[in-house]
Each structure stands twice: as C-alpha cells, then as structure tokens.
Amino acid sequence: MKKSIKETFSSPIVMILMILLVVTVLTYLIPAGEFDRTVDPVSGITVVDGASFHLVEKRYIGVMDFFSGIHLGFMNAADVIFMCFFSSFYIRVITESGAFSAGISTLLRRFGKNKRLLIPFFILIISLTGFTYGETEDLYPLIPLFVSAAVMAGFDPVVGVAISGGAVMVGFASSAFNPYTIGVAQKIAELPLYSGALFRTLVYAVFVAAYTLYVMRYARTHSGPDCLAGYDDIAAEDIRTTDAPFTLRHKIVLLGFLVIVGLMIYGALRLEWYFTEISALFIIGGVFSCIFLRASPKESVRMAIDGFRDIIMGVIVIGLARSILVLLSDAQVIDTVVYGLYHAVSALPKFLAPVGMLLVQTILNFFIPSGSGQASAVMPIMTPLSDLLGMNRQVAVLAFQMGDGFSNMLWPTAACAVICGIAKVPLQKWYRFLLPFYGAAFLLQCVFILIANAIPLGPF
C-alpha cells in the first residue's frame, strides 16, 4: 500500500493535479483583494501601488471554473507547449540518425576514466546562458539530450536534469545581467541598470562551484549499469552507447543542430525572438535534417509523431502548472498573499529584514513563478519598505533575485515539475537529489544577503 502511494505521487502530473485541488480549497479560505496598478510611461512596465491594497468581492471557484481553468491554463501556455512539440520532433530526428549517440560515445571514449569531468563542463556552459542573458524555458527542449548523455556515461538520469535544467536555474538565480529579473527589478527600484554586477558575479561563482561539487558527488554515488532502475518511462533502447564511428554525416547533423541553437541565442539577444520564432527554427532544423538524411515523407511524419509522443508528459505538466495560476488569478487571492507577506516582513527586527525579504520572495515564487511578473508585482512594495527599514534598495533587488531564482528548482508551479516531466524523471527522485543542496543553498543566500546589507551593497 505504501509503495502504491509512493508510486502515485512520483508522477509530476499527479502532483500538479493535487496542488491544483489544494489551491482551489485555499481560494475559499484566503480573502480576495487587489492592488491598483499603473503603467510607467518611461519603462512601459505595469507596477503596483503598494499603498492601494483593498479587499474585493469574493469570487468562488466552482466545479465548472475548476475544469475551465485547466483548459485556460493550456491555452495560456500554448506558446511554450508548441515550442516543446516542434523541438522534440527535431531532437527525435537527430536521435534516430545516430548522430547524438555516436558523438557522445566518442566524447566518452576520449574522456576515458575521467567521464565525470563532463559534469563541470556542461554545468558551466549551461549556467552561463542563465547568467548572461537569462535563459530558462528555451532550454526545456534540450533536456532529454542531456539525460541521454548522462545515462550513456553511466549516471542516474537525475544527473542529466541537474546539468541542464538545474544548471540553467543556478545561473539564472545568480545572474548579474538577467534582463527578466535584474533588469525589471532595478528599473522599478530606480537603480542604475545592472549595478552591483561585481558582487553578483561573486555570488554566481560561489553557487556554481558549490553546485558542481554537489552534482559530482551525487554522480559518484549514483552510477553504474543499473542507473535506469526506477525510471519506467525512460526507454533503455533509446539511450545506449555505440561503437559505431562518428561519421561525416553525423557531424553535419550535429553541426546543423549547433547552428540552430546559435541562431536561437542570437535571435533572443539581438532580434527579440521569442517562442514563435524559436519554434520556427526547430521546424526548419527538423525538416532540413530529414531532407539531408533522405528520409521519406512517411518516415519524416512518423518521426514527428514519435517526437510529439516523447514530450507529451512534459507539455501536460506545463499546461497544468499554468492552470494553477489561472485559478489563483480568477479568485483574486495573489495580491492578498503579497500584502500579508509584506506586513510579515515589516514586523521583523531590522537586522533580520533582509532575510525576511528573501523568504517572502521564495514563498511568492510559488504563486508568481514569472520572474518579470514577480518583480512588477512585488518590487513596488519592497522598494519603499527597504527605504523605511534603512536598507539599500540593491539588497531588496538581490533578495528578490535569489528568492525567485533558486526556488524555481523547488516549486512545482515554477520549473522543476516541468523539467522532470520533460525528462521523464519522477519528482520524488528530483527532490531527493535537490533538498540537501537547496537547504545549504538557502543558508548561503542568507549569508550573501546579510553581507550585502552590511557592506552596504551600493548602486554601482
């Protein structure tokens, strides 16, 4: 019986559905309220008037509202969902060509007994994408490739999630130049853009080093021929090393993949591309790869369908996670939660206020998992609060950044359930890996917050 319950709640889909039910019950207990919002004519950002909170008429979530919310959640997440579908088609083509397995097998042979060095190599590269330009969701489609690479190296699939989804979140949380969190928060706090970058770079270096050592230690104790035990959704026949040569055809296929990824990064940074354009890139990559590999139209369609099937669990989790936010918004309780936490921080002793802010931001990321959305909702409140407490506004921004970023690894409404769904890794295995690190990381965040407040961390 106990094993049956454990297996049931290991599914990200079941976990999200249970959270959906709990959240629905909470909307009956939490009063409805809202802040007045205005659009800043200079930045164009919608900001909250922190002194304007007021209760509004309660709107109860009925049975029809509950199931309609699921539909609306999938509709609201359609851009991410379709990007995952199209990218999975492209990745399926690459996988079936044998290019990925031949390339990784060649790389593993060259590393020899030092295959664990793949872990810091991938963590550094992936975390830098989060650190430099705020990469997060665009990496989702690539997670299965990292899981395959980890398993081919003899590691637990969780290691594949850790060196991809986990690594990008660490970089995102400790970024010095993230436009979605630092950029928005500093505009609202009226600080010079990307000020405090040197301190944040130190934060990034410490966290990436600590995370890398932790993942390498985990990989050392979770490796071997039985690394797929307990992962029923991951097909062993799709992940295997090969002695086949790394041919010119394989190299061209992977070179095309690198070109697509390079265009994706360039488009996001320079051309303001988002999900629609990135989806188009993956479609182009998949179609041209099929043509290069001389796949028939029937075979190409079959690979597309198989690719969609590979990602189906992940896209269901994405839609359900967005449904939680739909219900919370419909019930108008998110602002009430923000207001209550704001008063809790105000009541803390002055020296503990920075840690209180960090804790508040961590909790709020469950309700507002969008980095820019949370900045717009919370920083207009936290900025005057930091002034009243005699705290530098830069410290409030840092508390927001780390509280929002690192809890993406923890809250199923944020990123962790999505990456586990895409990777076909049970949530309980991710939490077993994550929680010891997250506990230590939260203490380290508190240390950096207190140091920043003591310096005090200035605007430059």
C-alpha positions in Angstrom: 0.0 0.0 0.0 2.8 2.4 1.0 4.7 1.6 -2.2 1.5 2.2 -4.3 1.0 5.7 -2.7 4.7 6.5 -3.3 4.5 5.5 -6.9 1.3 7.5 -7.4 2.8 10.8 -6.1 6.1 10.3 -8.0 4.3 11.4 -11.2 4.6 15.1 -11.9 1.2 15.1 -13.4 -0.5 13.6 -10.3 1.5 16.0 -8.1 0.4 19.1 -10.1 -3.3 17.9 -10.0 -3.1 17.5 -6.2 -1.7 21.0 -5.9 -4.4 22.3 -8.2 -7.0 20.8 -5.8 -5.3 22.2 -2.7 -5.0 25.7 -4.3 -8.7 25.6 -5.1 -9.6 24.9 -1.5 -7.3 27.7 -0.4 -9.1 30.2 -2.6 -12.1 29.7 -0.3 -10.1 30.5 2.8 -8.0 33.5 1.6 -9.8 36.8 1.2 -9.9 38.3 -2.3 -8.1 41.6 -2.7 -6.1 43.6 -5.2 -3.6 46.5 -5.6 -4.1 49.3 -8.0 -1.7 49.0 -11.0 -0.4 51.7 -13.3 1.8 51.7 -16.4 5.1 53.5 -16.0 5.2 55.9 -19.1 9.0 55.7 -19.2 9.7 52.0 -19.0 6.3 50.7 -20.1 6.2 48.3 -17.0 3.0 47.8 -15.1 3.7 48.5 -11.5 1.8 48.1 -8.2 0.9 50.9 -5.9 2.0 49.4 -2.6 -0.4 51.6 -0.5 -3.5 50.8 -2.6 -4.4 47.3 -1.4 -8.1 46.8 -0.8 -10.5 43.8 -0.4 -12.8 43.0 -3.3 -15.9 40.9 -3.7 -15.1 37.2 -3.2 -15.3 35.1 -6.4 -15.6 31.4 -5.6 -14.1 28.7 -7.8 -16.9 26.3 -8.8 -16.7 22.9 -10.4 -17.0 24.4 -13.9 -14.5 27.1 -13.1 -12.0 24.4 -11.9 -12.1 22.4 -15.2 -12.4 25.5 -17.3 -9.2 26.7 -15.6 -7.4 23.7 -16.8 -8.4 24.5 -20.4 -7.3 28.1 -20.0 -4.0 27.0 -18.4 -3.2 25.0 -21.5 -4.3 27.9 -23.7 -2.1 30.4 -21.8 0.9 28.0 -22.0 0.3 27.3 -25.7 3.5 29.1 -26.9 5.7 27.0 -24.6 3.8 23.8 -25.4 4.1 24.1 -29.1 7.8 25.0 -28.9 8.4 21.8 -27.0 6.4 19.8 -29.6 8.4 21.1 -32.5 11.7 20.9 -30.8 11.0 17.3 -29.8 10.4 16.5 -33.5 13.9 17.9 -34.3 15.5 16.1 -31.4 13.9 12.8 -32.5 15.4 13.2 -36.0 18.8 13.8 -34.5 18.5 10.8 -32.2 17.3 8.4 -34.8 20.1 9.5 -37.2 22.6 8.1 -34.6 24.5 11.4 -34.6 23.9 12.1 -30.9 24.8 8.7 -29.6 27.9 8.4 -31.8 29.0 11.9 -30.8 28.6 11.3 -27.0 30.1 7.8 -27.3 33.2 9.4 -29.0 33.4 12.0 -26.3 33.1 9.4 -23.5 35.9 7.4 -25.1 38.2 10.4 -25.1 37.4 11.3 -21.5 38.0 7.6 -20.6 38.0 7.2 -16.8 37.5 10.9 -16.4 34.0 10.9 -17.7 32.8 12.8 -14.6 34.6 15.9 -16.0 31.6 16.1 -18.4 29.6 17.4 -15.4 31.5 20.6 -14.7 31.9 21.2 -18.5 28.1 21.1 -19.1 27.2 22.9 -15.9 29.5 25.8 -16.7 28.2 26.2 -20.2 24.5 25.9 -19.4 24.7 28.1 -16.2 26.4 30.8 -18.2 23.4 31.1 -20.5 21.3 31.8 -17.4 23.9 34.2 -16.0 24.4 36.2 -19.1 21.0 36.6 -20.9 18.5 35.0 -18.5 18.0 31.7 -20.4 15.4 29.3 -18.9 12.4 28.0 -20.9 14.2 27.8 -24.3 16.4 25.1 -22.7 13.5 22.8 -22.0 13.5 21.0 -25.3 17.2 20.1 -24.9 16.8 18.4 -21.5 16.2 14.9 -23.0 19.5 15.1 -24.8 21.4 15.8 -21.5 19.5 13.0 -19.8 20.6 10.7 -22.6 24.2 11.9 -22.3 24.2 11.3 -18.5 22.8 7.8 -18.8 25.3 6.9 -21.6 28.0 8.0 -19.2 26.6 5.6 -16.6 25.0 8.2 -14.4 21.5 8.4 -12.9 19.0 10.4 -15.2 18.7 13.0 -12.4 22.3 14.0 -13.2 21.1 14.8 -16.8 18.4 17.1 -15.3 21.0 18.6 -12.9 23.5 19.5 -15.6 20.8 21.1 -17.8 17.6 22.4 -16.1 19.3 22.6 -12.7 22.4 24.4 -14.0 20.4 27.0 -16.0 18.4 27.8 -12.9 21.5 28.3 -10.8 22.9 30.7 -13.5 19.5 32.5 -13.7 19.2 32.9 -9.9 22.7 34.4 -9.5 22.9 36.3 -12.8 24.5 39.8 -13.0 22.8 40.7 -16.3 19.4 38.9 -16.3 17.0 41.3 -18.2 13.9 39.5 -16.9 14.7 39.8 -13.2 17.6 42.2 -12.6 16.6 44.5 -15.4 13.0 44.8 -14.4 13.6 45.0 -10.7 16.3 47.6 -10.9 14.2 49.8 -13.2 11.4 49.7 -10.6 13.8 50.4 -7.8 15.3 53.3 -9.8 18.8 51.8 -9.7 21.4 52.0 -12.5 20.8 49.1 -14.8 23.0 46.0 -13.9 24.6 47.9 -11.0 26.1 45.6 -8.4 27.3 43.3 -11.1 30.7 42.6 -9.5 29.0 41.3 -6.3 26.5 39.2 -8.2 29.4 37.7 -10.3 31.0 36.6 -7.0 27.6 35.1 -5.9 27.4 33.2 -9.3 31.0 31.8 -8.9 30.3 30.5 -5.4 27.0 28.9 -6.2 28.2 27.3 -9.5 31.2 25.9 -7.7 29.1 24.5 -4.8 26.5 23.1 -7.2 29.1 21.5 -9.4 30.8 19.7 -6.5 27.4 18.6 -5.2 26.3 17.1 -8.6 29.7 15.4 -9.0 29.4 13.9 -5.5 25.9 12.7 -6.3 27.0 11.2 -9.7 29.8 9.3 -7.9 27.3 7.5 -5.7 24.5 7.2 -8.3 26.1 5.5 -11.3 26.5 2.1 -12.8 24.8 -0.4 -15.1 21.5 -0.2 -13.2 21.3 3.6 -13.4 17.8 3.3 -15.1 16.3 1.3 -12.3 13.1 3.1 -11.1 12.7 5.1 -14.4 10.0 3.1 -16.1 9.2 5.9 -18.6 12.7 6.1 -20.0 13.3 3.5 -22.7 16.7 1.9 -22.3 16.8 1.0 -26.0 16.7 4.7 -26.9 19.7 5.5 -24.7 22.8 3.4 -25.4 26.4 3.8 -26.2 27.6 2.7 -29.5 30.9 1.6 -31.1 29.8 3.0 -34.5 32.2 5.6 -36.0 31.4 9.2 -35.7 30.9 9.8 -39.4 30.8 12.9 -41.5 27.1 12.6 -41.8 26.8 12.5 -38.0 29.0 15.6 -37.8 26.9 17.5 -40.3 23.7 16.7 -38.5 25.1 17.9 -35.1 26.7 20.9 -36.8 23.2 21.8 -38.1 21.9 21.5 -34.5 24.6 23.8 -33.2 23.7 26.3 -35.9 20.1 26.2 -34.9 21.0 26.7 -31.2 23.3 29.6 -32.1 20.6 31.3 -34.2 18.2 30.8 -31.2 20.6 32.6 -28.9 21.4 35.4 -31.4 17.7 35.9 -32.1 16.8 36.0 -28.4 19.5 38.5 -27.7 19.5 40.7 -30.8 16.2 40.3 -32.6 13.8 39.9 -29.7 12.8 36.5 -30.8 10.5 34.5 -28.6 8.7 31.2 -28.7 7.1 31.6 -32.2 10.5 32.3 -33.9 12.3 29.7 -31.9 9.6 27.1 -32.8 10.1 28.0 -36.4 13.9 27.4 -36.0 13.2 23.9 -34.7 10.8 23.1 -37.5 13.4 24.3 -40.0 16.1 22.1 -38.3 13.8 19.0 -38.3 12.7 19.4 -41.9 16.1 20.1 -43.4 17.6 17.2 -41.3 15.0 14.9 -42.8 15.9 16.1 -46.3 19.6 15.7 -45.6 19.1 12.2 -44.2 16.9 11.3 -47.2 14.0 10.3 -45.0 10.8 9.6 -46.9 7.8 11.9 -46.3 6.1 8.9 -44.4 9.2 8.4 -42.3 9.5 12.1 -41.6 5.9 12.2 -40.4 6.5 9.1 -38.2 9.5 10.8 -36.5 7.4 13.9 -35.9 4.7 11.9 -34.3 7.2 9.9 -32.2 8.8 13.2 -31.2 5.4 14.6 -30.0 4.9 11.4 -28.1 8.3 11.8 -26.4 7.4 15.2 -24.9 3.7 14.6 -24.1 4.2 14.2 -20.3 6.2 17.5 -20.2 3.6 19.5 -22.0 0.8 18.2 -19.9 2.7 19.3 -16.8 3.3 22.8 -18.3 -0.4 23.2 -19.0 -1.5 22.0 -15.6 1.1 24.3 -13.8 -0.2 27.3 -15.7 -3.8 26.3 -14.7 -2.8 26.8 -11.0 -2.0 30.4 -11.8 -5.3 30.8 -13.7 -7.3 29.7 -10.7 -5.4 31.9 -8.3 -5.8 34.9 -10.6 -9.5 34.2 -11.1 -10.1 34.0 -7.3 -8.1 37.3 -6.9 -6.0 36.0 -3.9 -2.5 36.5 -5.2 -2.4 40.2 -4.2 -3.7 39.2 -0.8 -0.8 36.8 -0.3 1.6 39.5 -1.3 0.1 42.0 1.1 0.2 39.6 4.0 3.8 38.7 3.4 4.7 42.4 3.1 3.3 43.0 6.6 5.2 40.0 8.0 8.5 41.4 6.8 7.6 44.8 8.3 7.2 43.2 11.7 10.6 41.6 11.7 13.6 43.1 13.6 15.6 45.4 11.4 18.7 43.1 11.2 16.5 40.2 10.0 14.5 42.2 7.4 16.8 41.2 4.5 16.4 37.5 5.3 12.7 38.1 5.7 12.6 39.6 2.2 14.4 36.6 0.9 12.0 34.2 2.5 9.0 36.2 1.2 10.3 36.1 -2.4 10.9 32.4 -2.1 7.3 31.8 -1.0 5.8 34.2 -3.6 7.5 32.3 -6.4 5.0 29.5 -5.8 2.2 32.0 -6.6 4.0 34.1 -9.2 6.6 32.0 -11.0 7.3 34.5 -13.7 10.5 36.5 -12.8 9.5 39.7 -14.5 5.9 39.3 -13.3 7.0 38.9 -9.7 9.3 41.9 -10.0 6.4 44.0 -11.3 4.1 42.8 -8.5 6.5 42.9 -5.6 9.3 45.4 -6.1 7.0 48.4 -5.9 6.2 47.2 -2.4 9.6 46.1 -1.3 11.3 49.2 -2.6 9.6 51.7 -0.2 9.8 49.0 2.5 13.6 48.9 2.2 13.7 52.7 2.4 11.7 52.6 5.6 14.0 49.9 7.1 17.1 51.9 6.2 18.1 49.1 3.8 19.8 49.8 0.5 17.4 49.1 -2.4 20.1 47.0 -4.1 19.7 44.5 -1.2 16.0 44.3 -1.8 16.7 43.5 -5.5 19.2 40.9 -4.6 16.7 39.2 -2.2 14.1 39.2 -4.9 16.6 37.8 -7.5 17.8 34.9 -5.4 14.4 34.1 -3.7 12.7 34.0 -7.1 15.5 32.2 -9.0 16.6 29.4 -6.7 13.1 28.4 -5.7 12.5 27.6 -9.4 14.3 24.4 -8.5 11.9 23.7 -5.7 8.3 24.8 -6.6 6.3 22.6 -8.9 4.4 25.6 -10.2 7.7 27.1 -11.4 10.2 25.0 -13.3 11.0 21.7 -11.5 7.9 19.8 -12.4 8.2 20.9 -16.0 11.8 19.8 -16.4 11.1 16.5 -14.6 8.0 15.9 -16.8 10.1 16.6 -20.0 13.0 14.4 -18.7 10.5 11.6 -17.5 12.1 11.7 -14.1 9.8 11.2 -11.1 9.5 14.3 -8.9 10.4 12.3 -5.7 13.8 11.4 -7.2 14.5 15.1 -8.1 13.5 16.2 -4.6 15.7 13.5 -3.1 18.6 14.9 -5.1 17.7 18.6 -4.6 16.6 19.1 -1.0 20.1 18.7 0.7 21.6 21.2 -1.7 18.7 23.6 -1.5 18.9 23.7 2.3 22.6 24.6 2.2 22.0 27.0 -0.7 19.3 28.8 1.2 21.7 29.4 4.1 24.3 30.6 1.7 21.7 33.0 0.2 21.1 34.4 3.7 24.8 34.9 4.2 25.1 36.8 0.9 22.1 38.9 1.8 23.4 39.8 5.2 26.9 40.7 3.7 25.2 42.8 1.1 23.3 44.7 3.8 26.4 45.1 6.0 28.6 46.5 3.2 26.1 48.1 2.3 25.9 46.9 -1.4 25.5 50.2 -3.3 24.0 51.0 -6.7 27.3 50.8 -8.5 
